[in-house]
Amino acid sequence: MGTSENDFFTQLSAAFQRFADALKLFVERLEKEMDGLNLFAEGLAKQMDELGPFRERLAKQMVGLKPFAEGLQKQMDELNLFAERLDEQMDGLEPFPERLAKQMDELVRYGRAFIEWALTGEAFKAVGWLPYHTTPFHYVKECGDDLVLLDKRLDDFYRTRWSEIRDDLELRLNDYLIDDEAKETYREALSAHAAGYYRCVCCVLFPEIERVIGLGRVRKKEIEKLTSTGTLADFVSGEPFAIDLFGYFVDHMYESVKGNRAKLAQMPVPNRHAALHGLIPYSTHKESMNMLIMTDYIFQTFPTMNGSET
């Protein structure tokens, strides 16, 4: 065996020896760690034994705490439900500024219309025309004290804009709590007015008004009883001039003709008894137009005032 081979085996033997020494040292350290681990396990077992009574006491206490925990859970569930509802309400409040702005705009519009009507209403009464929401109220200011000119301009307006007014009146019928018979009767009255059959309008609409408001034979005392069931706001909502239409309905349309015939004959707003008994002929364009406007107001306001719908 050569020198090089001897050196190789010598180095290999030394490597095995170092490995054996390292393995021995590892085993000794492991045994020492195991001794410490066994000691820890013994101590832990002792502590667990000592914890036994504590666990029993804790278990008894937890039994007593169970109803409290259940009650607390119920309250938490209710709180969560309240929070969800609050979130929903808060979501509903998000467009509140927009709604408020819209209501303010509507209030301003109504306020301006009210002021406009307060300044023009007497002139309308003087010339005998009832207002409609599309009526040009600025005519009063433009005509000044010339009531003849105002009367002519309003007559021209209701004639030249008749097609638009008729379409609007028919469209409004869809929102009223009246039956199809009432709507069809009103449309026939519109057709009669369009054809110039002005006498027909009163004779067609007065009986239909009585059927719709459900009072049977209508006299002024029945109207007063009907209107006593609500507040003024129930009868004048919408346009500011509705308060005047309400006044005509209560104080004029069902007023007795006896002793008042001459006065009623000067009023271009038809009276029920005078029309149906042929005491006053309502044969003009103005009288027919006023009857259509009053019926529109009555159909809008009074169908359910007697406690039932038509």
C-alpha positions as CSV (number, residue, x, y, z in Angstrom):
1,M,0.0,0.0,0.0
2,G,1.5,3.3,-1.0
3,T,1.9,6.4,1.0
4,S,-1.0,8.2,-0.7
5,E,-3.4,5.4,0.2
6,N,-2.2,5.4,3.9
7,D,-2.9,9.2,4.1
8,F,-6.4,8.7,2.7
9,F,-7.4,6.1,5.3
10,T,-5.9,8.2,8.0
11,Q,-8.0,11.2,7.0
12,L,-11.1,9.0,6.7
13,S,-10.6,7.5,10.2
14,A,-10.2,11.0,11.7
15,A,-13.4,12.1,10.0
16,F,-15.4,9.2,11.4
17,Q,-14.0,9.9,14.8
18,R,-15.1,13.5,14.7
19,F,-18.5,12.4,13.6
20,A,-18.7,9.9,16.4
21,D,-17.7,12.6,19.0
22,A,-20.3,15.0,17.6
23,L,-23.0,12.3,17.7
24,K,-22.1,11.5,21.3
25,L,-22.3,15.2,22.3
26,F,-25.7,15.5,20.6
27,V,-27.1,12.4,22.5
28,E,-25.8,13.8,25.8
29,R,-27.5,17.2,25.1
30,L,-30.7,15.4,24.0
31,E,-30.8,13.4,27.2
32,K,-30.3,16.6,29.2
33,E,-33.2,18.3,27.3
34,M,-35.4,15.3,27.8
35,D,-34.7,15.4,31.5
36,G,-35.8,19.1,31.5
37,L,-38.8,18.3,29.4
38,N,-39.9,15.5,31.8
39,L,-39.5,17.8,34.7
40,F,-41.7,20.4,32.9
41,A,-44.3,17.7,32.1
42,E,-44.4,16.7,35.8
43,G,-44.8,20.3,36.8
44,L,-47.5,20.9,34.2
45,A,-49.4,17.8,35.3
46,K,-49.3,19.0,38.9
47,Q,-50.6,22.4,37.9
48,M,-53.4,20.9,35.9
49,D,-54.4,18.8,38.9
50,E,-54.4,22.0,41.0
51,L,-56.6,23.7,38.3
52,G,-59.2,21.0,38.6
53,P,-61.3,22.6,41.3
54,F,-60.9,26.0,39.5
55,R,-62.4,24.5,36.3
56,E,-65.3,23.1,38.3
57,R,-66.0,26.4,39.9
58,L,-65.7,28.1,36.5
59,A,-68.1,25.6,35.0
60,K,-70.6,26.4,37.7
61,Q,-70.2,30.1,37.2
62,M,-70.6,29.7,33.4
63,V,-73.9,27.9,34.0
64,G,-75.1,30.9,35.9
65,L,-73.8,33.3,33.2
66,K,-75.7,31.5,30.4
67,P,-79.0,33.3,30.8
68,F,-77.1,36.6,31.0
69,A,-75.1,35.7,27.8
70,E,-78.3,34.7,26.0
71,G,-80.0,38.0,27.1
72,L,-77.0,39.9,26.0
73,Q,-77.0,38.2,22.6
74,K,-80.7,39.0,22.2
75,Q,-80.0,42.7,22.9
76,M,-77.1,42.7,20.5
77,D,-79.4,41.2,17.8
78,E,-82.0,43.9,18.5
79,L,-79.2,46.5,18.4
80,N,-78.1,45.2,15.0
81,L,-81.6,45.3,13.7
82,F,-82.0,48.9,14.9
83,A,-78.7,49.7,13.2
84,E,-80.0,48.2,9.9
85,R,-83.2,50.1,10.1
86,L,-81.3,53.3,10.9
87,D,-79.2,52.7,7.9
88,E,-82.3,52.3,5.8
89,Q,-83.7,55.6,7.2
90,M,-80.5,57.4,6.6
91,D,-80.5,56.1,3.0
92,G,-83.9,57.6,2.7
93,L,-82.7,60.9,4.1
94,E,-80.0,61.2,1.4
95,P,-82.4,62.9,-1.1
96,F,-83.9,65.0,1.7
97,P,-82.2,68.2,0.6
98,E,-83.5,67.7,-2.9
99,R,-87.1,67.1,-1.6
100,L,-86.7,70.2,0.6
101,A,-85.6,72.3,-2.3
102,K,-88.5,71.0,-4.4
103,Q,-91.0,71.8,-1.7
104,M,-89.4,75.3,-1.3
105,D,-89.8,75.9,-5.0
106,E,-93.4,74.7,-4.9
107,L,-94.0,77.0,-1.9
108,V,-92.5,80.0,-3.7
109,R,-94.5,79.2,-6.8
110,Y,-97.7,79.0,-4.8
111,G,-96.9,82.2,-2.9
112,R,-96.4,84.1,-6.2
113,A,-99.6,82.6,-7.6
114,F,-101.5,83.6,-4.4
115,I,-100.2,87.2,-4.6
116,E,-101.0,87.3,-8.3
117,W,-104.6,86.1,-7.7
118,A,-105.0,88.5,-4.7
119,L,-104.2,91.3,-7.1
120,T,-106.3,90.1,-10.0
121,G,-109.2,88.1,-8.5
122,E,-111.6,91.1,-8.1
123,A,-111.1,92.0,-11.7
124,F,-112.1,88.5,-12.8
125,K,-115.2,88.7,-10.6
126,A,-116.1,92.0,-12.2
127,V,-116.0,90.7,-15.7
128,G,-117.6,87.3,-14.8
129,W,-114.9,84.9,-15.9
130,L,-113.7,82.0,-13.7
131,P,-110.0,81.4,-13.7
132,Y,-108.3,78.2,-14.9
133,H,-104.7,77.4,-14.1
134,T,-103.6,78.3,-17.6
135,T,-105.4,81.6,-17.6
136,P,-103.1,84.6,-18.4
137,F,-103.6,86.6,-15.1
138,H,-101.3,89.3,-16.4
139,Y,-104.1,90.5,-18.6
140,V,-105.5,92.3,-15.6
141,K,-102.4,94.5,-15.2
142,E,-102.2,95.1,-19.0
143,C,-105.8,96.1,-19.2
144,G,-105.7,98.4,-16.1
145,D,-109.2,99.7,-15.4
146,D,-110.6,98.8,-18.8
147,L,-112.9,95.9,-17.8
148,V,-114.4,95.8,-21.3
149,L,-111.0,95.2,-22.8
150,L,-110.2,92.6,-20.1
151,D,-113.5,90.8,-20.8
152,K,-112.7,90.7,-24.5
153,R,-109.2,89.4,-24.1
154,L,-110.3,86.6,-21.7
155,D,-113.0,85.6,-24.1
156,D,-110.5,85.5,-26.9
157,F,-108.1,83.5,-24.8
158,Y,-110.8,80.8,-24.0
159,R,-111.8,80.6,-27.6
160,T,-108.4,80.6,-29.3
161,R,-106.7,78.3,-26.8
162,W,-109.7,76.0,-26.5
163,S,-108.0,73.0,-28.0
164,E,-105.2,73.1,-25.4
165,I,-107.7,73.8,-22.6
166,R,-109.9,70.9,-23.6
167,D,-106.9,68.5,-23.8
168,D,-105.8,69.6,-20.4
169,L,-109.3,69.2,-18.9
170,E,-109.6,65.7,-20.3
171,L,-106.1,64.7,-19.0
172,R,-107.0,65.9,-15.5
173,L,-110.0,63.6,-15.5
174,N,-107.6,60.6,-15.1
175,D,-106.5,61.8,-11.7
176,Y,-110.0,62.3,-10.2
177,L,-111.9,59.8,-8.1
178,I,-114.9,59.6,-10.4
179,D,-116.2,56.7,-12.4
180,D,-116.2,56.2,-16.2
181,E,-119.8,57.4,-16.5
182,A,-118.8,60.8,-15.0
183,K,-115.8,61.1,-17.2
184,E,-117.8,60.3,-20.4
185,T,-120.5,62.7,-19.4
186,Y,-117.9,65.4,-18.9
187,R,-116.4,64.6,-22.3
188,E,-119.9,65.0,-23.9
189,A,-120.2,68.4,-22.2
190,L,-116.8,69.4,-23.7
191,S,-118.0,68.3,-27.1
192,A,-121.2,70.3,-26.7
193,H,-119.2,73.4,-25.7
194,A,-116.9,72.9,-28.7
195,A,-119.9,72.7,-31.0
196,G,-121.4,75.9,-29.6
197,Y,-124.3,74.1,-27.8
198,Y,-123.8,76.1,-24.7
199,R,-127.3,75.5,-23.2
200,C,-126.6,71.8,-23.1
201,V,-123.5,72.1,-20.9
202,C,-125.4,73.1,-17.7
203,C,-128.2,70.7,-18.3
204,V,-125.8,67.8,-18.7
205,L,-123.4,68.6,-15.9
206,F,-125.6,69.6,-12.9
207,P,-127.3,66.1,-12.6
208,E,-124.0,64.4,-13.0
209,I,-122.5,66.6,-10.2
210,E,-125.3,65.4,-7.9
211,R,-124.7,61.8,-8.8
212,V,-121.0,62.0,-8.3
213,I,-121.0,63.7,-4.9
214,G,-123.8,61.3,-3.8
215,L,-126.3,63.8,-2.3
216,G,-129.3,63.0,-4.4
217,R,-131.6,66.1,-4.5
218,V,-129.1,68.9,-3.8
219,R,-130.0,72.1,-2.0
220,K,-127.9,74.7,-0.3
221,K,-128.3,73.1,3.1
222,E,-127.0,69.8,1.8
223,I,-124.0,71.6,0.3
224,E,-123.4,73.4,3.6
225,K,-123.6,70.0,5.4
226,L,-121.2,68.4,2.9
227,T,-118.6,71.2,3.3
228,S,-118.8,71.2,7.1
229,T,-117.2,67.7,7.1
230,G,-113.8,69.1,6.1
231,T,-111.4,72.0,6.6
232,L,-110.9,74.8,4.2
233,A,-107.6,73.3,3.2
234,D,-109.5,70.2,1.9
235,F,-111.4,72.4,-0.6
236,V,-108.8,74.9,-1.7
237,S,-105.7,72.8,-2.2
238,G,-103.9,73.3,-5.5
239,E,-104.3,76.7,-7.1
240,P,-104.9,79.9,-4.9
241,F,-108.0,80.8,-6.9
242,A,-109.7,77.6,-5.7
243,I,-110.9,79.5,-2.7
244,D,-113.1,81.6,-5.0
245,L,-114.4,78.4,-6.8
246,F,-115.3,77.0,-3.4
247,G,-117.2,80.2,-2.6
248,Y,-119.2,79.9,-5.8
249,F,-120.0,76.3,-5.1
250,V,-121.2,76.9,-1.5
251,D,-122.8,80.3,-1.9
252,H,-124.1,80.6,-5.5
253,M,-124.5,77.4,-7.5
254,Y,-127.2,76.0,-5.2
255,E,-128.7,79.3,-3.9
256,S,-132.5,79.4,-4.0
257,V,-133.8,81.3,-7.0
258,K,-136.8,82.5,-5.0
259,G,-136.4,86.2,-4.4
260,N,-132.9,86.2,-6.1
261,R,-133.8,85.7,-9.7
262,A,-132.7,89.1,-10.9
263,K,-129.4,88.9,-9.0
264,L,-128.7,85.4,-10.3
265,A,-129.4,86.5,-13.8
266,Q,-126.5,88.9,-13.7
267,M,-124.1,86.2,-12.6
268,P,-122.4,84.3,-15.5
269,V,-121.7,81.4,-13.2
270,P,-124.7,79.0,-13.6
271,N,-127.1,78.3,-10.8
272,R,-128.5,74.7,-10.5
273,H,-132.1,75.5,-9.9
274,A,-132.3,78.3,-12.4
275,A,-130.7,76.1,-15.1
276,L,-132.7,72.9,-14.6
277,H,-136.1,74.6,-14.1
278,G,-135.5,76.9,-17.1
279,L,-135.7,80.1,-15.1
280,I,-132.5,81.6,-16.4
281,P,-131.1,80.6,-19.9
282,Y,-127.4,79.9,-19.7
283,S,-126.7,80.2,-23.4
284,T,-123.4,82.1,-23.7
285,H,-119.8,81.0,-24.3
286,K,-118.8,82.5,-20.9
287,E,-121.5,80.7,-19.0
288,S,-120.7,77.4,-20.6
289,M,-116.9,77.8,-20.0
290,N,-117.5,78.7,-16.3
291,M,-119.7,75.6,-15.9
292,L,-116.9,73.4,-17.3
293,I,-114.4,75.0,-14.9
294,M,-116.6,74.6,-11.9
295,T,-117.3,71.0,-12.7
296,D,-113.6,70.3,-13.1
297,Y,-113.1,71.8,-9.6
298,I,-116.0,69.8,-8.1
299,F,-114.9,66.5,-9.6
300,Q,-111.4,67.2,-8.3
301,T,-112.5,68.0,-4.8
302,F,-115.8,66.5,-3.7
303,P,-116.3,62.9,-4.9
304,T,-115.4,61.2,-1.6
305,M,-116.6,63.9,0.8
306,N,-119.8,61.9,1.6
307,G,-117.6,59.0,2.8
308,S,-117.7,56.8,-0.3
309,E,-116.2,56.7,-3.7
310,T,-118.3,56.8,-6.9
